[in-house]
Amino acid sequence: MTELETALAYLHHLMAQPVQEAERQAAGRLLVDSIGCALGGLHDEVTVRTLRAMSPQADGVGILGHMTRLRPADALLVHGAAIRCMDFNDVFSRRNNHHPSEFVVPIVLALAEKGKWTGARTIEATALGYRIFLAMGEMWEGLLGRGWAPASTLGRSTAAALVGLLQDQPDDVVINAMAIATITAPTLGVVFKGELSHTKSLVNGMAARAGWEAVELAAAGITGPRDAFEGTAGFDQMSGGAFIPPDQDGPMLTAADVSLKAYPTVFMTHTAIAAAIQLSDQVRGPLRRIRVHAPEKVVTMAAAESRWRISTREAAQFSLPLAVATALMNGACGIAQLTPERLNAPDVKAALSVMETAVEPRWSGYEGGRVEVELDDGQSLSAEILAAPGHPANPMTEAQVLEKFVALASESFGEERALRIAKAVESLASAPSIEAIMEATRG
């Protein structure tokens, strides 16, 4: 069997496993959170400009917050941008780092509208989508180290598999779709480095769109190289990635393994942010010294020299020092605190001027953060967080997810209407379709 055939066999195994209630509830929370992120990102310039670039299609699928209808592949790009633009959507990190919602939720929304799915089926498809996305994300390693962006790199073939399987396409169509998507898969990691561009918010949506279009091509009879991964000059050889055959007897990754975000910043900064917020009420007067401890990967990536000179929200979201300074001075690190005015406020700049970061050898991966503050009067403060709010080991409650949803939706719709939209989303499990959600957000 080729690697594509091995992967597809495992995905069929996952699709055959019943969705248990705990997984269904987790998928429902992720769906609520993702739609909230999309509504919060409606007026972001990336979303607005992306929508403007698309051609309306009268018989297409709906776009959250708009009367416009687009062909499904284009809708994936717009919804992916809206969900991602604030960097507030869910995250999963193990062998690779991923934002599953940018793929799963736009694909499920498009298929649910086209297929007139019930709300219950939509939630179940979301659960299955997370299974597929997480499984494919764990089947290759070494991509991040070679400079690729793993989520969008693996997301093209994953999106093709997800669209094909949720449409009950024949295996031959799914295999060819995955192959077609794979041959243009590697996405350059530079999109997340240095001075960030708009495409940082678009690359995963672009991968999802490529997967959808690959299924359309395969369904029309177009074939792709079945050895797209392991063949000569194939994905593995050219990207440097290594295939890890899945273990059908091993534990299954599900929506319950995905972290929600309590802060609109790159996830690796969240434990340190939480520690800083814990100390913020005790910070009074001038600060003599701030020391931020984090895992080596976090310090290397989020506290590099370029991360200390920040003026935009997008850049601040990737900066450990600025996120901690913002949290410490404001007692919060949300959209309101990441405006250029607050990022350049005198108190935030003063905190940065006395801050240093240090690698904590006890921690590996991306979890763990400790903030130590020495006040000008000699008093010392310290807080340590091992699992960020929203992590499966420290989950957000349904009330917290709803509060985040309303706060995000209120930016576009006002609080009263945001609450009505939230009610429609929360009632999805018993709804005859997703139309109530789309209707509640139109205009």
N, C-alpha and C positions, 0 to 999 in steps of 0.2 A: 504494500500500500504506500502511496505517496504521503507526504506530510499533510497535504490538503485532505486526502481521504481519511487519514488517521484523525485529524482534527474534527472533520464532519461526523465521523462515527461517534466520537465522544460527545459532540453537541447533541446528536440524536439521543444518546444515553441521558443527557441532562434534561432534554425536553420531555422524556418519558417519566421523569420522577414527579410525583404529585406535589403541588405547591401547598405547603403546610400553612396554618393560620399565622404563625409568627413571621414567616417569610412574606406572606401576603400583607400583613400590617406594615412591615418594614418597607415593602415596595410602595405601599400607599403613602407613607411618610415621604419617601424620596420623590414620588410624583408631585405631592403637594409642594415640597421644597423647590423642585425644579421649575414648576409653573410660577411660583413666587419669584424666583430669580429671573425668569423670562419677563415677567411683568415689570419687575424693577429695572430691567435693562431696555425697556421699550424705547426710551428717549435717548439712550446712549448714542453717540455719533456713529459708532460702528454699525449698530443695528439699523439706524435710520438710513445711512448711506447704502448699506447692503440691500435693504428693502427697495430703495430707490433704483438700484441697479437691475432689479429683477423685472421681468415682463409679466404683467397680470395675465391670468388665465381664468376665464369665466367658470369653467367646469373643474377648476383645481381645488385644492384644499385650503381651509381657512388659516389665517395668521392671528395669533393671540393679540388682542388689542386693536385690530384693524378690520376694515371692511374688505380689504384687498384679498383676493384669492390667487394662489400661485400653483404652478405645477409642483407635485410633491417633492421632487429632488431639490427645487429651489427653496421650498418651505423648510427643509432640513437645515439649509445654510442660514436662513434668517433666524429660525428658532435656536439653532446652535449658538449663533452670535449673541442673541439676547440672553440666553442662559449663562454664557461664559463671561460676558464683557466686564462684569464687576468682580469676577474671581470669587464668587460667593457660593458656587454650586458644589455638589458633593465630590468626594475624592476617595481613591483607593490606592494604597501603596504597599506593594510587597516586592515581587520580582521586578515590576515596572510601576511607574506612577501614572494614574489615569483619572479622568473626570468622566465617569460612565454616563452621567445624565445628558451630556451634549450629543450623545449618539442614541441612547435608548429612548429617551422621552420624545424627541422630535420624530423618530421613526414610528413609535407607537401611536402618537397623536395622528400622524398622517394615515397610517393603516386603519386606525379606529374610525376615522371619518370616512375613508374610502369604503371600508367594509361594514359601516354602520354597526360597529361593535357595541355591546352593552358596556356599562361602566365596570361591571364585575370582570368581564373579559379583558377590558383595557388594563385593569390592575394586574390580572394574571399574566397578560402579555408583558407588562413591565417587569414582573418578577422573573419571567423566563428570559427577558432581555438582559437583565443584570447577570443572570447565570452565564449566558453566552459570552457577554462582554468580559466578565472577570475570568472565565476559563481561557478564552483566547489570549488575554493579556498575560497569563501565566505560562503559556506554551513556548515563549521565546525569551531568552535572556541575553544580556550583553549589548542591548541597543543603546541605552542611555550612556554607557561608557564610551561608545563609539561616536557619540555626538548626535544621535537621532532623537526625535521626539516620539517616545514609545506609543502614547495614546493615539496619535493620528497615524503613525507608521503602521501599527497593527490594526488601527480602527477601520481602514479601508476594507480589508478582507473580512473583518468582524462584522461591519455594517452589511456587507453583501450576504454573509451567512444569516444574520438576524432578519433582514428583509425577506430573504428566500424562505427561511424556515417558518416565519410567522405567516407567510402567504401560502404555506404548504406546497411550495414548488417542488418538482421532482429533483432527486439527488443530482442528476446530470446538470440541471440548470444551476443548482446551488454551487456545485464544484466549479463549473465554468465561470460563474459570477465571481466567486472568490479568487479564481486565477486571474481574471480580467482586472479585478481591483488590486491584486497584489503586485502586478508588474509595474505600477506607478506608485508604490506604497511609501518608500522611505521619505520621511519628512525631516528637513534639516532642523537641528536643535537650535540654530542661530535665531530662530523666530522667538525664542524665549530668553535670549541673551542681550546684554548691552542695552542700548536705547530701544525700548519696545515699540513696535509698530502696531497698526490696526490688525494685521494678520495674526497676531498672538491670539485674538479672540475668534478668528475665523478658521484656523487650520483643522480643528476637529469637525466643524460643520462641513468643511470642504471634503474631509475624508468620508463623512456619512453620506454626503451627496454622491461621491464617487461610487460608494457601495450600492446605493439605490440604482444609479444609472447602469452599473455592471449587471444587476439582476435584469433590468429591462433589456439589455443587450443579449444576455444569455438566454432569456425567455424567447427572444427573436431568432435564436439559433446560432449566435456568435460563440465561438469556442475560445478558450484560453489555455495556456500551457499547464497541464496538470502537475508538472514538476516545477511550478513557479517558485517554490521555496527552495528545494534541494538541488535543482538542476544546475547544469553548468551556466555560470553567469546569472544564477537565480538570486532570489532574495537573501538566502543565508550567506552565500559567498560574497555578495556585493555589500551587504549591510554589516556583516560580521556577527549577525545574530545566530544563536544556537537553539535548535528545536529541542524542547523538553517534552517527550511523549506523556500525555496525561494518564493518570492512574484512575481507572474506573472504580476501583475499590477504595480510593482515598476520599477524604472529606470534600464535600461540594461547597464551593463558594457561592454565597447568595447575597441578596440585597441587605441582609442583616450584618454583613461584614463591611459595609461601606460607611464611611464617616460623613456626617453632615458638617457644615461649616458654621461656626458661631461668629466668625469674623471674615470680612471680605479681603483676605490676604492669602498668599501662598500657604498651604497647610502646614509646612514645616516650621512656621513661625508661631503657631497657635499656642503651644504649651508655654512659651516665654511670654506671649501676650497675656494669657490667663494669669500667670504669676505676677506680671506687672499690674494688672487690674486689681489683684488681691492686695497689693501694697499701696495702691494709689491714694486711698483714704488717709493713710498715715504719713504721706509725704507733705511736709510743711516747710516752707522757706527754701533757701538755696541748697543745692546738692553739691557735695564734695566729690562723690565718685559713684558710678554705676557700673556693675559688672554683670554681664549676661552670659550664662553657661548654657551650652547647647551641644548636641551631638556633632561630630566632626563634619558629616555631610552638610548639616545645616549651616555651620559657621563658614565652610568653604563656599557654599552656593549663595547663601542669603546675607552674608556679612563680608563679602569680598570688597575690595577698595571702592569699586564703582557703586556699591550699595549705600555708601555713606553720603553721597552727593545727589540728593533727590529733590525734584521740584514738581513732579506730576503724580497723580494718583496711581497710574498704571505702574510706574517705577517703584513707588512706595509700597505697593502690594507685594513686591518681591524683596523688600528690605527688612531684615531682622532688626537692625538698630533703630530705624525710623518707626517701625511698628511698635517696638517696645517703648520708645520715647513718647509716642502718641498715646499709648495705653496708660502709661505712668502719669502723664500730665492731664489726661482727660478722664481717666477712670473708665474709658471705653475705647474701642477701636472699630468703628463702623464707618459707613459711607459718609456720615456727617463730619467725622473726625479726619477723613482723608482728603479734604478739599485743599487746594493749593494755599488758601489763607491759613488754615490750621497747620498744615505741614511746615509752613515757614514762620509760624508764630514764635515769638521770643522765648517762651518757656520750653517749647519743643527743641529749638536750636540750642538752648542752654543745656538741656539734658543730653543731647548728642555730644556736646563739647566735653563732657566728663565721662563718657561711656566707653567701655571696652568690652570685647567679647572674648570668650575662652572656650576651648574644647573640653567637654566633660567626658573623660574616658569610660565612665560607667555606662554610658548610653551608646547604642548603635542605632542605625536606621535614622528615623526622623523624629521620634517621639522623645520628650523630656526637655524641660526648660527650668532654669533657676535664675532669678533676678536678685542681686544683692545691691542695696542702696546704703550709702553712707551720707548722712545729713551733715550740714555745715556745723551743727552743734556737737558732732561726734557720735550721735545715735546711729546704730546700724539696724537695718531691716533686711529680711530675706524671705522669699517664698519660692516653693518648688512645686511644679506640676508635672506628673508623669504621663497622663493621658489627657489630651485636649478635650474641651467640651464638644460633644458631637461624635467623638470616637466611640466605637462599639463598647469599649471598656468604661466609657463615661458618657452615655447617650443623652441626647436632648429629649426632653419630654414632648408629648404631643402639643401641650400648651405652649412650649417654647418654639416649636416649629410653626404653630399658628401665629404666634406673635411676630416671628420673623417674616412670615408671609404677608401679614397685614402691613407691617412697616415698609416692605418692599413695594407692594401694590399701591400703597397710599401715595407714593411718589408720583404715580401717573393718574390715579383715579380718585384720590381723596379717601379719608378713612372710612366713611360711611359706605361708599361703593366697594371699597376693598373688603370690607366685612361681608358684603353680599356675595362677592366673588369667592371669598374663602368658604362660605357656606356651600356654594355650588360645587366647589372642588371637594370639600369634605364629604358631600353626599354622593360622590361618584359611584361608590360601591352598589348603591341601589338605583342608580339612574339608568334609563333605557338607552342612553348614548352619551357621547361627550358634548352634544350640542348645547346643553345648558351652560357648560363652561365657556365655550366659544362665544355664545350669545351674550353672556354676562360681561365679557371683556370688550365686545365690539365697540368701536368708536372712542 
